[in-house]
Structure formats: structure tokens, C-alpha cells
Amino acid sequence: MRGNSVLLRKAYQVSNYGEVVMSDQVIPQSSFGQRLGLDYERWTLDCVVKIGYAVALDFSDRPELYQQVADDTADKLADLQARADSVHV
């Protein structure tokens, strides 16, 4: 990339309250190696989000298996599924 161009990427972060938050991150102009590193970081962490979403779906589909889950964890799983459904994971 040349000039004053920047890269934008979606980033998943966990807030201090345990919520998964998706935000845009602006990445200033960087070298190819830095961009490659950021792409690799994102690629390797994509599976974590997908696994969390799969657990949230299973939680909704088979609640009888999750009777021992704490209420706050259940709320977070339901919230994760709702957020992910809204952005079409």
C-alpha cells in the first residue's frame, strides 16, 4: 500500500466484564511483514470465535446438557449467539 492508506480489520476483544466485543481497528501503514503478521494472528484466532459460537448453538439446542452452567455463563452464551447471528458468523 502506498501513500496515506490504512488497513481496517474486525477485531474480537473480551471486555473487563467478560463480554465479547467486535470493533474496527485501524492499522497504520505498515510493512508487508507486519501486515502478514496481523493476518496470521487473525487467522489463528478465528477458530476461537467459531468454537465459542458452536458451544453457544449447542447450549441453545440441547439445554439439558448444560444444567450445571452458572447463570452468568448462560447469559454470556446466549449473548454470544445473538451477537454472532446478527453479524452472520
Contacts in CASP RR format, 6 or more apart in sequence:
PFRMAT RR
TARGET T0000
AUTHOR 0000-0000-0000
METHOD contacts of the structure
MODEL  1
MRGNSVLLRKAYQVSNYGEVVMSDQVIPQSSFGQRLGLDYERWTLDCVVK
IGYAVALDFSDRPELYQQVADDTADKLADLQARADSVHV
1 7 0 8 1.000
1 29 0 8 1.000
3 29 0 8 1.000
4 29 0 8 1.000
5 29 0 8 1.000
6 26 0 8 1.000
6 27 0 8 1.000
6 28 0 8 1.000
6 29 0 8 1.000
7 26 0 8 1.000
7 27 0 8 1.000
7 30 0 8 1.000
7 35 0 8 1.000
7 38 0 8 1.000
8 24 0 8 1.000
8 25 0 8 1.000
8 26 0 8 1.000
8 27 0 8 1.000
9 24 0 8 1.000
9 25 0 8 1.000
9 27 0 8 1.000
9 38 0 8 1.000
9 42 0 8 1.000
10 22 0 8 1.000
10 23 0 8 1.000
10 24 0 8 1.000
10 25 0 8 1.000
11 22 0 8 1.000
11 23 0 8 1.000
11 24 0 8 1.000
11 25 0 8 1.000
12 20 0 8 1.000
12 21 0 8 1.000
12 22 0 8 1.000
12 45 0 8 1.000
12 48 0 8 1.000
12 49 0 8 1.000
13 20 0 8 1.000
13 21 0 8 1.000
13 22 0 8 1.000
13 23 0 8 1.000
14 20 0 8 1.000
14 21 0 8 1.000
15 21 0 8 1.000
18 76 0 8 1.000
19 76 0 8 1.000
19 79 0 8 1.000
20 49 0 8 1.000
20 79 0 8 1.000
20 80 0 8 1.000
20 83 0 8 1.000
22 83 0 8 1.000
22 87 0 8 1.000
27 35 0 8 1.000
27 38 0 8 1.000
30 38 0 8 1.000
49 84 0 8 1.000
49 89 0 8 1.000
50 89 0 8 1.000
52 80 0 8 1.000
53 80 0 8 1.000
53 81 0 8 1.000
53 84 0 8 1.000
53 89 0 8 1.000
55 77 0 8 1.000
56 77 0 8 1.000
56 78 0 8 1.000
56 80 0 8 1.000
56 81 0 8 1.000
56 84 0 8 1.000
57 81 0 8 1.000
58 65 0 8 1.000
59 66 0 8 1.000
59 69 0 8 1.000
59 74 0 8 1.000
59 77 0 8 1.000
59 78 0 8 1.000
59 81 0 8 1.000
60 77 0 8 1.000
60 78 0 8 1.000
60 81 0 8 1.000
66 74 0 8 1.000
69 77 0 8 1.000
END
